[in-house]
Amino acid sequence: QVQLVVSGGGLVQPGGSLRLSCAASERIFCFYVMGWYRQSPGKQRELVAWISRFGDSNYVESVGGRFTISKNFDENILNLQMNSLKPDDTAAYHCNSDPVVWDWGQGTQVTVSS
């Protein structure tokens, strides 16, 4: 079972930036589409950014132009650079494949508030 460990969350003011990282225990990025998901209280988990095996990235409209997904093959790390953060971005963030294959793990909390 692949382990996905997410880090980098925290409290940030609106307009601020955060960078999330997801470390995979095995070399999976060559074989799977990988994505960043988020879940706010009372809402369903949603996929907000994903990157293909070949490096093509896609975003939902609500984060496009503000978030950037990337991956480091050598270090087995998936990143999410989040800029111009808004209160609506407040959520628990997780990484996983798309479609989901692995257990979710703890994720990391991102809170955008003044």
WOKALIN-V793902 format. One record per helix or strand of 3 or more residues. SS is the DSSP state (H for helix, E for strand). FROM is the first residue (numbers start at 0). TO is the last residue. If there is no record, write none. Layout:
ss from to
SS FROM TO
SS FROM TO
This chain:
ss from to
E 3 6
E 9 11
E 17 23
E 33 38
E 45 50
E 56 58
E 66 71
E 76 81
H 86 88
E 90 96
E 107 111
